[in-house]
Amino acid sequence: MSLAVVGCSQLLTLAGPARPRVRQEMRELSIIEDGALFAAGGRILRTGTRREIEAGLPKGCEIVDAGGRVVAPGFVDAHTHPVFAGTRVDEYERRAAGATYREIAAAGGGIRATVRRTRLSSEDRLVRAAGRYAEWFLRTGTTMVEAKSGYGLTVEDELKMLRTIRRLAAETPLRWVPTFLGAHEVPDEYRQDRAGYVRLLIREMLPRVAEEKLAEYCDVFCEQGVFSVEEARAILAAAQNLGLKLRVHADQLSLSGGSRLAAELRAATADHLECAGEAEMEALAAAGVQPVLLPGSVYALGSTRYPDARAMIDRGLAVVLATDFNPGSSPTPSMPMVLSLASTHLKMTPAEAFTCATVNAAYSLGRGAEAGSLEPGKHADFVIHDCTDYREIAYFFGLEHARAVYIGGRRVELHSEGRGKWRQAD
């Protein structure tokens, strides 16, 4: 099947070097005015002006007229927690009344509250719930997500979550990258035996995850009161020995040492970084670790301490933006909302933010050769946005700008039952 998209006011190709973009490169989106693209077999074959593309189309090619709208790569959301049961609206209300995240967690809420609900939920129920969230991602223009476990915290419940992600990859059009986050919190039954839970992670959970090939990455929440640097190092080293790549929740609520640990182990990413300073940024830059910034969680928690994105960009770090979609601290799947926060609070230009949410995010997931930009050979994963200038996507915030979403060259038909599905273009 072949497909041509024509009539693009701006075609954001993000064509460039085959690596994450840094410094001034992050502002270079390789936009083609009056652009068009040609795809076949689910891959981009050519991009150019409308005249250039229309001149060489094969007989029977489906032609989609974007109608003078923006066409861009699908967003790549490189940090999400989309498999969970229930919500935490009660905690949302408590925070509005003045309670802090730490106070709620200390009282048994937070992550542990979602763990209790998720343990009681069947795999089928989790698939149905997360299928609804998959549609939310698609409606806001996201075509790939990194998806973490971490709300089970027993061997079988963590495996249940990862199997749910595997089913979602087969049953929804969204592309999924699975991450094991058994070290998300110390569960209730191990509060007096932290060492016992770390042993469980290393000796039982990780080997099962690796044996069943349920995850590509292992993540750890390295934070005061959660997992110390020493505990996180042991868990991540065990994961690395089993062939898993590494990500780290680092320096979110305090200067926990997570950034330096990510640099020491040369993790793929260090995520959050609200409390990271110059020394931490220097260590990440020297080790080639990509920062994943999550302004949605800062906003949702009512904080004002955003990560210093400008300092990171100035140091040459290949910054990534993601939603941190989860039921507690960032209940949004909207990358356009994150782009808006990036410009208003992180002082990133709209072009920088777009790069961080597409090609840089794809490289942070090991998918840079196949996603994140519209270049020959890559997946035909793109979105037609209902605007004429890409800057409007962040400027008009709180809207679903995506008019049509294509994954592998096929339009995703979204419907009210909570799942996206393929529609064969004909």
C-alpha positions as CSV (number, residue, x, y, z in Angstrom):
1,M,0.0,0.0,0.0
2,S,1.3,3.5,-0.9
3,L,0.2,6.8,0.5
4,A,0.9,10.4,-0.3
5,V,0.1,13.3,2.0
6,V,0.0,16.7,0.2
7,G,-1.1,20.2,1.0
8,C,0.9,20.6,4.2
9,S,1.3,24.2,5.3
10,Q,4.4,23.0,7.1
11,L,5.9,19.5,6.9
12,L,8.1,19.1,10.0
13,T,10.6,16.4,8.9
14,L,13.2,17.0,11.6
15,A,15.7,15.6,9.2
16,G,19.2,15.9,10.4
17,P,22.1,13.9,11.9
18,A,21.5,10.3,12.9
19,R,21.7,11.0,16.6
20,P,20.0,13.1,19.3
21,R,20.0,16.8,18.6
22,V,21.8,19.3,20.8
23,R,22.2,23.0,21.3
24,Q,21.3,25.0,18.1
25,E,20.3,21.8,16.3
26,M,17.3,21.5,18.5
27,R,15.8,24.6,16.8
28,E,16.2,23.2,13.3
29,L,13.1,21.3,12.4
30,S,13.8,21.0,8.7
31,I,10.4,22.4,7.7
32,I,9.2,22.1,4.2
33,E,6.6,24.8,3.3
34,D,3.8,23.5,1.0
35,G,5.3,20.1,1.9
36,A,4.3,16.5,1.0
37,L,5.4,13.0,1.8
38,F,5.2,9.6,0.1
39,A,5.1,6.4,2.0
40,A,4.8,2.7,1.1
41,G,5.0,-0.5,3.1
42,G,4.6,1.5,6.3
43,R,7.8,3.5,5.7
44,I,8.6,7.0,4.6
45,L,10.1,6.9,1.1
46,R,10.3,10.6,0.1
47,T,9.6,14.1,1.4
48,G,9.6,17.3,-0.5
49,T,7.4,20.0,-1.9
50,R,3.9,19.2,-3.1
51,R,5.1,19.6,-6.7
52,E,8.1,17.3,-6.2
53,I,6.1,14.5,-4.6
54,E,3.0,14.6,-6.9
55,A,5.3,14.4,-9.9
56,G,6.3,10.8,-9.2
57,L,3.4,9.1,-7.6
58,P,2.6,5.5,-8.6
59,K,-0.8,4.5,-10.0
60,G,-3.3,3.6,-7.3
61,C,-1.5,5.6,-4.6
62,E,-3.9,6.9,-1.9
63,I,-3.7,10.7,-1.7
64,V,-4.5,12.5,1.5
65,D,-4.9,16.3,1.3
66,A,-3.8,17.9,4.6
67,G,-5.8,21.0,3.6
68,G,-3.1,23.5,4.5
69,R,-2.5,22.0,7.9
70,V,0.7,21.1,9.8
71,V,2.0,17.6,9.4
72,A,4.6,16.4,11.9
73,P,6.1,13.2,13.3
74,G,4.0,11.6,16.0
75,F,5.1,12.5,19.5
76,V,7.3,9.9,21.3
77,D,6.4,9.9,25.0
78,A,9.5,8.5,26.7
79,H,8.2,8.3,30.3
80,T,4.8,7.0,31.2
81,H,3.1,4.9,33.9
82,P,-0.1,3.9,32.0
83,V,-1.0,0.6,33.6
84,F,-2.8,1.0,36.9
85,A,-6.2,0.5,38.6
86,G,-8.4,3.3,39.9
87,T,-7.5,6.9,40.3
88,R,-6.1,9.2,43.1
89,V,-8.7,12.0,42.9
90,D,-8.9,11.9,46.7
91,E,-5.3,12.8,46.9
92,Y,-5.7,15.5,44.3
93,E,-8.3,17.1,46.5
94,R,-6.1,16.8,49.6
95,R,-3.2,18.5,47.8
96,A,-5.6,21.3,46.9
97,A,-6.4,21.6,50.6
98,G,-2.7,22.0,51.4
99,A,-1.3,18.4,51.9
100,T,2.1,17.7,50.3
101,Y,3.1,14.8,48.2
102,R,5.5,13.6,50.9
103,E,2.8,13.9,53.6
104,I,0.3,11.8,51.6
105,A,2.9,9.2,50.8
106,A,4.0,8.9,54.4
107,A,0.4,8.3,55.4
108,G,0.2,5.3,53.1
109,G,-1.1,7.1,50.0
110,G,0.7,7.9,46.8
111,I,2.3,5.0,44.9
112,R,1.3,2.5,47.5
113,A,-2.4,3.4,47.3
114,T,-2.3,2.6,43.5
115,V,-0.3,-0.6,44.3
116,R,-3.1,-1.9,46.5
117,R,-5.7,-1.3,43.8
118,T,-3.6,-2.7,41.0
119,R,-2.9,-5.9,42.9
120,L,-6.6,-6.5,43.1
121,S,-7.2,-6.0,39.4
122,S,-7.0,-8.8,36.8
123,E,-4.9,-8.5,33.7
124,D,-8.0,-8.2,31.5
125,R,-9.2,-5.3,33.6
126,L,-5.8,-3.6,33.4
127,V,-5.8,-4.0,29.6
128,R,-9.3,-2.4,29.3
129,A,-8.3,0.5,31.5
130,A,-5.0,1.1,29.7
131,G,-6.6,0.7,26.4
132,R,-8.7,3.8,27.2
133,Y,-5.5,5.7,28.0
134,A,-3.9,4.5,24.8
135,E,-6.7,6.3,22.9
136,W,-6.0,9.4,25.0
137,F,-2.3,9.3,23.8
138,L,-3.4,8.9,20.2
139,R,-5.9,11.7,20.4
140,T,-3.2,14.1,21.4
141,G,-0.8,13.0,18.7
142,T,1.4,10.5,20.4
143,T,2.4,7.4,18.4
144,M,4.9,5.8,20.7
145,V,5.2,5.5,24.5
146,E,7.6,4.1,27.0
147,A,5.5,2.2,29.5
148,K,6.6,1.3,33.0
149,S,5.4,-1.3,35.5
150,G,5.8,-0.4,39.2
151,Y,2.3,-0.7,40.7
152,G,2.5,-4.4,41.5
153,L,5.6,-4.8,43.6
154,T,5.3,-8.5,43.9
155,V,6.7,-11.0,41.4
156,E,3.4,-12.0,39.9
157,D,1.9,-8.5,40.0
158,E,4.9,-6.9,38.3
159,L,4.8,-9.7,35.6
160,K,1.0,-9.1,35.3
161,M,1.7,-5.4,34.5
162,L,4.4,-6.2,32.0
163,R,2.2,-8.8,30.3
164,T,-0.5,-6.2,30.1
165,I,1.9,-3.9,28.3
166,R,2.8,-6.8,25.9
167,R,-0.9,-7.3,25.2
168,L,-1.5,-3.6,24.6
169,A,1.4,-3.6,22.1
170,A,-0.5,-6.4,20.2
171,E,-4.0,-5.0,20.6
172,T,-3.6,-1.3,20.1
173,P,-2.0,0.7,17.2
174,L,0.2,2.7,19.7
175,R,3.8,1.6,19.8
176,W,5.0,0.5,23.3
177,V,8.4,0.3,24.8
178,P,8.3,-1.7,28.1
179,T,10.3,-0.8,31.2
180,F,10.4,-2.8,34.5
181,L,10.0,-0.5,37.5
182,G,9.7,-2.9,40.4
183,A,11.9,-0.5,42.3
184,H,9.2,2.2,42.3
185,E,8.4,2.0,46.0
186,V,8.9,-0.3,49.0
187,P,5.6,-2.1,49.4
188,D,3.7,-2.2,52.7
189,E,4.7,-5.7,53.6
190,Y,8.4,-4.8,53.3
191,R,8.4,-1.5,55.1
192,Q,10.4,-3.0,58.0
193,D,12.6,-5.2,55.7
194,R,13.9,-3.0,52.9
195,A,16.9,-5.3,52.3
196,G,14.5,-8.2,51.8
197,Y,12.6,-6.3,49.1
198,V,15.8,-5.4,47.3
199,R,16.8,-9.1,47.4
200,L,13.4,-10.0,46.0
201,L,13.9,-7.6,43.1
202,I,17.4,-8.9,42.3
203,R,16.9,-12.6,42.9
204,E,13.4,-13.2,41.7
205,M,11.7,-10.3,39.8
206,L,14.5,-9.4,37.5
207,P,15.4,-12.9,36.4
208,R,11.7,-13.6,35.6
209,V,11.4,-10.4,33.6
210,A,14.5,-11.2,31.7
211,E,13.6,-14.8,31.1
212,E,10.2,-13.9,29.7
213,K,11.6,-10.9,27.7
214,L,9.0,-8.7,29.2
215,A,11.0,-5.5,29.3
216,E,13.8,-3.7,27.5
217,Y,14.7,-1.3,30.3
218,C,14.9,-1.3,34.1
219,D,14.2,1.8,36.1
220,V,14.6,2.7,39.7
221,F,13.1,5.6,41.8
222,C,16.3,6.8,43.5
223,E,15.0,9.2,46.1
224,Q,15.2,9.9,49.8
225,G,12.8,7.5,51.6
226,V,12.4,5.4,48.5
227,F,15.6,3.7,47.2
228,S,19.0,4.9,48.2
229,V,21.9,5.2,45.8
230,E,23.4,2.0,47.1
231,E,20.2,0.1,46.7
232,A,19.5,1.5,43.3
233,R,23.1,0.7,42.2
234,A,22.7,-2.9,43.2
235,I,19.3,-3.3,41.4
236,L,20.5,-1.6,38.2
237,A,23.7,-3.5,38.1
238,A,21.7,-6.8,38.4
239,A,19.4,-5.6,35.6
240,Q,22.4,-4.7,33.4
241,N,23.9,-8.1,33.9
242,L,20.7,-9.6,32.6
243,G,20.8,-7.6,29.5
244,L,18.4,-4.8,30.4
245,K,19.2,-1.2,29.6
246,L,18.9,1.4,32.3
247,R,16.8,4.5,33.2
248,V,16.7,6.3,36.5
249,H,14.1,8.5,38.3
250,A,16.7,11.0,39.6
251,D,16.8,14.1,41.8
252,Q,13.1,14.8,41.7
253,L,12.2,15.7,45.2
254,S,15.8,16.1,46.6
255,L,19.4,16.0,45.5
256,S,19.3,12.2,45.9
257,G,22.4,11.2,43.9
258,G,20.4,9.7,41.2
259,S,21.9,11.8,38.4
260,R,25.4,10.8,39.4
261,L,24.4,7.2,39.6
262,A,22.9,7.4,36.1
263,A,26.1,8.9,34.8
264,E,28.2,6.2,36.7
265,L,26.3,3.4,35.1
266,R,25.9,5.2,31.7
267,A,22.1,4.8,31.8
268,A,20.1,5.8,28.8
269,T,18.3,8.5,30.7
270,A,18.0,10.3,34.0
271,D,14.4,11.5,34.5
272,H,12.9,14.4,36.4
273,L,16.0,16.3,37.6
274,E,14.1,19.1,39.3
275,C,16.9,19.3,41.9
276,A,19.9,18.6,39.7
277,G,22.6,21.3,39.7
278,E,25.6,22.2,37.6
279,A,27.7,19.2,38.9
280,E,25.0,16.7,38.1
281,M,24.5,18.2,34.6
282,E,28.2,18.0,34.0
283,A,28.3,14.3,35.0
284,L,25.3,13.5,32.7
285,A,26.9,15.4,29.8
286,A,30.2,13.6,30.2
287,A,28.5,10.2,30.3
288,G,26.1,10.8,27.4
289,V,23.0,10.4,29.5
290,Q,19.8,12.0,28.1
291,P,17.8,14.0,30.6
292,V,14.0,13.4,30.5
293,L,12.2,16.4,31.8
294,L,8.6,16.1,33.1
295,P,7.1,19.5,33.7
296,G,3.6,18.0,33.9
297,S,4.4,16.5,37.3
298,V,5.8,19.7,38.6
299,Y,2.7,21.5,37.5
300,A,0.3,18.8,38.9
301,L,2.0,18.8,42.3
302,G,1.6,22.5,42.6
303,S,5.4,23.0,42.7
304,T,7.4,25.8,41.2
305,R,10.7,24.0,41.0
306,Y,11.1,23.1,37.4
307,P,14.3,21.6,36.0
308,D,16.8,24.0,34.5
309,A,16.3,23.1,30.9
310,R,18.2,26.1,29.6
311,A,21.3,25.2,31.5
312,M,21.1,21.6,30.2
313,I,20.7,22.7,26.6
314,D,23.6,25.1,27.0
315,R,25.8,22.2,28.2
316,G,25.0,20.2,25.1
317,L,22.7,17.7,26.8
318,A,20.2,16.0,24.4
319,V,17.1,16.9,26.4
320,V,13.8,14.9,26.2
321,L,10.3,16.0,27.2
322,A,7.7,13.5,28.4
323,T,4.3,13.5,30.2
324,D,5.0,11.2,33.1
325,F,1.4,10.1,32.7
326,N,0.4,8.4,36.0
327,P,-2.6,8.5,38.4
328,G,-0.9,10.5,41.1
329,S,1.6,13.2,40.2
330,S,0.9,13.8,36.5
331,P,-2.5,12.6,35.2
332,T,-2.1,13.9,31.7
333,P,-1.3,12.0,28.5
334,S,-1.1,15.3,26.5
335,M,2.3,16.1,24.9
336,P,0.9,19.4,23.6
337,M,0.3,20.4,27.2
338,V,3.9,19.5,28.0
339,L,5.1,21.6,25.1
340,S,3.2,24.5,26.4
341,L,4.7,24.0,29.9
342,A,8.2,23.7,28.3
343,S,7.9,27.2,26.7
344,T,6.1,28.9,29.6
345,H,8.1,27.4,32.6
346,L,11.3,25.8,31.1
347,K,11.8,28.7,28.7
348,M,12.4,26.5,25.8
349,T,11.5,27.7,22.3
350,P,8.6,25.8,20.5
351,A,11.2,24.3,18.1
352,E,13.4,23.0,20.9
353,A,10.4,21.5,22.7
354,F,9.2,19.8,19.5
355,T,12.6,18.2,19.0
356,C,12.7,17.0,22.6
357,A,9.2,15.4,22.2
358,T,10.0,13.6,18.9
359,V,13.5,12.7,17.6
360,N,15.4,13.1,20.9
361,A,12.8,11.1,22.7
362,A,13.0,8.3,20.1
363,Y,16.8,8.1,20.5
364,S,16.4,7.9,24.3
365,L,14.3,4.7,23.7
366,G,16.8,3.2,21.2
367,R,14.3,4.0,18.4
368,G,16.0,6.9,16.7
369,A,16.7,4.9,13.5
370,E,13.0,4.2,13.0
371,A,10.9,6.9,14.7
372,G,10.9,10.6,15.8
373,S,11.4,12.2,12.4
374,L,9.9,11.9,8.8
375,E,13.0,10.7,6.9
376,P,13.3,8.0,4.3
377,G,13.4,4.5,5.8
378,K,11.6,5.5,9.1
379,H,8.1,4.5,10.1
380,A,5.4,6.5,8.6
381,D,4.1,7.6,12.0
382,F,2.8,11.2,11.6
383,V,0.0,13.5,12.7
384,I,-2.0,16.0,10.8
385,H,-2.6,18.9,13.2
386,D,-5.5,21.3,12.9
387,C,-3.3,24.4,12.6
388,T,-1.2,26.2,10.0
389,D,1.9,26.9,12.1
390,Y,3.4,24.3,14.4
391,R,3.9,26.9,17.2
392,E,0.1,26.9,17.6
393,I,0.2,23.4,19.1
394,A,1.7,24.8,22.3
395,Y,0.3,28.3,22.0
396,F,-3.4,27.2,22.0
397,F,-3.0,24.9,25.0
398,G,-5.7,22.6,26.4
399,L,-6.8,21.5,23.0
400,E,-6.6,18.3,20.9
401,H,-4.9,19.6,17.8
402,A,-4.5,16.2,16.1
403,R,-7.0,15.9,13.3
404,A,-5.7,12.6,12.0
405,V,-3.0,10.1,13.3
406,Y,-1.2,7.7,11.1
407,I,1.0,4.8,12.4
408,G,2.9,2.7,9.8
409,G,1.1,4.7,7.1
410,R,-2.3,3.6,8.3
411,R,-4.8,6.0,9.7
412,V,-5.9,5.2,13.3
413,E,-9.6,5.2,13.7
414,L,-10.4,6.4,17.2
415,H,-13.8,5.5,18.8
416,S,-15.6,5.8,22.1
417,E,-15.0,2.3,23.3
418,G,-11.6,3.1,24.5
419,R,-9.3,1.5,22.0
420,G,-7.7,2.7,18.8
421,K,-7.7,0.3,15.9
422,W,-6.3,0.0,12.4
423,R,-8.2,1.3,9.5
424,Q,-6.8,0.0,6.2
425,A,-6.5,2.9,3.8
426,D,-8.1,2.2,0.5
